[in-house]
Amino acid sequence: MNAENVEKKVGSGFYLNHTLLTTISLLMALPFLWMLLTSLKPLSEVGGSHWWPKDFKLENYKEVFSIENLRYGRWYFNSLFVSFCVTFLQVLTSALAAFAFSRLEWKWRDGLFLLYLGTMMVPGLILMIPNFQIMIKLGLMDTYLGLIIPAAFSAFGTFLLRQFMMGIPKSLDEAAEIDGASTWQVFWQVILPLSRPGLITLTIFTFMGNYNSFFWPIVMLKSADKYTLPVGLLFFESSQGQQTNLLMAAITMAVIPMVILFVLMQKHLVKGIQLGGVKG
């Protein structure tokens, strides 16, 4: 087989793979496209045979915020606020725990890490009842803290960051200690910057997971002004009947932060997953 034939086969395989991936991507994007186009239709056009709106109605988005007894703007703020707080705390606690499990030498370190890692095998729904009882005893029902504190710690986050930190040469710690750096300075000025891809990956996963969280908020919250978007949209649908166009407008706006986060962090996310897989 000569070089020309090899080049042709490689080229044909390249175009075939990209065509297949593009087709799959378009198919996966169809539900989002339908949601976006439906959010721009008058109610009379919803459910028709045509996808493209005959009369674009941008007022649907404004009307979502003006519906009586539904505080969509407040729900939006609640979701972003809780997600930012949980993401910050979970990344911080996971980084500290990962540093302790990967860089520090202490008795029963590996055994305790395996025990901590074993909590990932317990389904989240099983932990919901004891967490709920603890929140009641602490008086944190129907509060932001009741949503934030249980999610501020993550065995998965600790495992992910530990894999990155295990791949950093120990000689860097020793060099920093020779220069007079404390353990905290080694963590903050040496290990943490080198773990940036893992931190970004964990940040994306944590923010997306908490922004879309439904079961825990619906259990914890009673006041409508503290609802997050997933819970609020449930009541939006039940109280507004079959106004599908307004519901799709509300969901489209709810998806926007996730789209922006993914577009801005896509390269870091892919890099972090690749590095984590190699080091793991």
N, C-alpha and C positions, 0 to 999 in steps of 0.2 A: 504494500500500500504506500503510495507516494505522498509527499507532503501536501499536494494540492487536494487530494481526496480527503485527507485527514482534516484539512482546514474547512472543506465544504461540510463534512459531517458535524464538526464542532459548531460551525455557523448555523446550520439547520437546527441543531439541538438547542442552540441559544435562542433562536427566534421562536421555536416551538414552546419552550419553557416559559418565555415571557408572554406569549399569546395565551397560554393556559392560565398563567397567574393573573393576567389582566382580565380574562373572562370571569374567573372566580371572584376577583375583587369587585367587578361590576355587579355580579349577582348578589354579593354580600352587601353592596351599597344600595340595592333596590329598596329595602324597607326604610332606610333613612331618607332616600329621595321621595318615597311616597309620603312619609311623615312631613317633610318640608313642604311639598306641594299641597298637601291637604291643609296645612296650617295657613295657606294663602288663599283658600277657597271660601266663598260664602257658604253658609250652611246648606243652601238649596242645591249646591253642586256636589256636596259630599255624598259618596256612595254611587256616583254616576260611573259610566263606563270609561270616561276619559280621565287621564291622569293630569293633564295640563289644565290649569284653571282658565276658564274663559274670562273671568273678571278677578284680577288680583286684588285681594283685600288685606292690605298691610295693617289695617285697623284692628285685626284680630289680636295682634301682639299687645297693642295698647289696651284693648278691652279686657285682657286677662288680668291686668293690674287694677282695673276699676270695678271688678265684680264684687257686689256687696256680700259681706260675711266671709269672703275668702281673702286672706292676706298673703298673696303670692310673693310680694316683695319681701315680707318678713320671713317667709319660708326659705327664700333664696339666701337671705343673710344667715339664717340659722344653719343651713347646710354648709355654707362656705366657712362660717366661724368654727363650727364643730370640727369640720374636716381639717382645717388649718391647725387647730389646737391639737387634735389627735395625731396628726402627721408629725408636728414638731416634737411632741412628747415621745411618740413611739420611735422616731429616728434617734432621738437623744438617748433614751433608755437602752435601745438595741445596740447603739454604738458603744455605750459604756459597758454593757454586759459582754459584748463581743470582744472588747479590749481585754477585759478581765479573763475571759475564757481562752484567748489566743496568745496574749503577750505576757501575762503575769503567771508566776509559778506559785501555786499554793496547794495544800493538801486536798485530795478528793475533787480536784478541778474537773477532770475528764468524766468521772462518775456522775457528778452533779450536772454536768452539761448534758449527758445522755438522759438523765432523769428529766431535765428541763425540756429537752427535745422531745421526749415521749409525750408531753402534753399536746403536741400537734396531732397525735392520733385520736384524741378525744374530740368527738363532734361538738361544734359550737352550741347546738341546741341543748345538749346535755348540761352544759355549763350555764345556760341561761337562768335556770331556776335558782341555783345557789347565788349567782351574781345578783339576781333580782332581790333575794332575801337580804343580802348584804347591803344593797342600796336602800332598802326600806329601813334597816337598822341604823344606817348612817344619815337618814333623813334626806336622801338625795333623789327621791322620786320627783319626776316632773321638773328636773333641773338640767342645766347644761353639763354640770359636773357629773351627773349620773350617766350621761352619754359619753363623756370624755375619759373618765378615770379607768373604767374596765377595758377600754381599747388602747390605753397608753403603753401597754407592754405586749411584746410579741415574740414568741419563740421562733417563728419563721424569720423575723427581722434579725434576731440575734444570730441565727444560723447563717443567714445570707451574708451579714457583715463579717462574721467570724471567718468565713471562707476567703474573703478578700484579705483580711488582716493576716491570716495564716500564710498567705503568699508574699508578704512583705518581709524582706531579709531581717533577721534578728540583729545583724551588725549595725543597722541604723539606730536601733534602741541603744546599743552599747556605745556607739559614737556620740549620741546625744547625752547619755549619762556621763561620759568622760568629760564633755564640755560643761557639765554642771546642771543639766536639765533635770527637773523633778519628774516624777511619774506622770503628773498632770500635764506638764509641758511636752513630754514625749507623746502623750495621747493627742493633745490639742494641736501641736505644731508639726508633728512628724507623721503619725499614723492616720489621723483624720484626713489631712489633705490627700494622702496617697490612696485613701479609700473612697475618693469622690465618686467614681462610677457606681460603686455599690450603694452609696448614700442616695444618689439620684434615682437609682432603680427602686430602692425601698420607698423613697418619697413618692414616686409615681404610683406604685402598687398600693401604698397606704392611703393616699389621698383618694384614689379612685374607689377603693373598697369602702371607705367610710362615707364618701359622698353619695354612694349608691346604697348604703345600708338601710334596711327596711325593718327587719324583725325586732332588733333591739330598740330603736326609737318608738315603734308602735307599742311596745310593752311598757316603756318607761314614761312616755309623755301622755298627759291628759289635757293640757291647755293648748288651745289652737294656735296661740301666738308663739309657742315653742316648737311646733311641728317642723320637721325637716321636709325637703322637697318630696322624697318618695312617699312619706305619710300624707303630706298635704295634697299631693296629686290624687291619692286614693279618695279623699273626701271631695276633691274637686270634681271627679268623675261622678260620684254618687249624688252630689248636690245639684250639678248642672245638667243632669239628664244626658241626652244624646247630642250635646254640642261638640261633636268630634273635632270640628275645625279649631275651636278654642283649646280643647285638650291637646291637640297636636302642636299648637302654638306654644302652650305651656311646656310641653315635653321638649320641643326644639330648643327653647331658651335654657332648659335644665341641662341639655346635653352640651351646650356651648363651652362651659369650663373644661369638660373632659376633652373635647376636640382641640381646644387651644393648648392644654397641657400636653397632649400627645404630640401635636405638631411641633411644639417648641422643644420637647425633650426626646423626640424619637431617636436621634442619633445616640444620645447618652443612654437611653434604655437598651438599645441593641448592643452597644458596647459593654454595658454593665452585665447583661445576661451572658454575653460571650466570654468575658473575663471570669465571671463567676463559674461558668461551666468548665473553663480550663483549669482554674485554680482548685475547684472542688474535686 
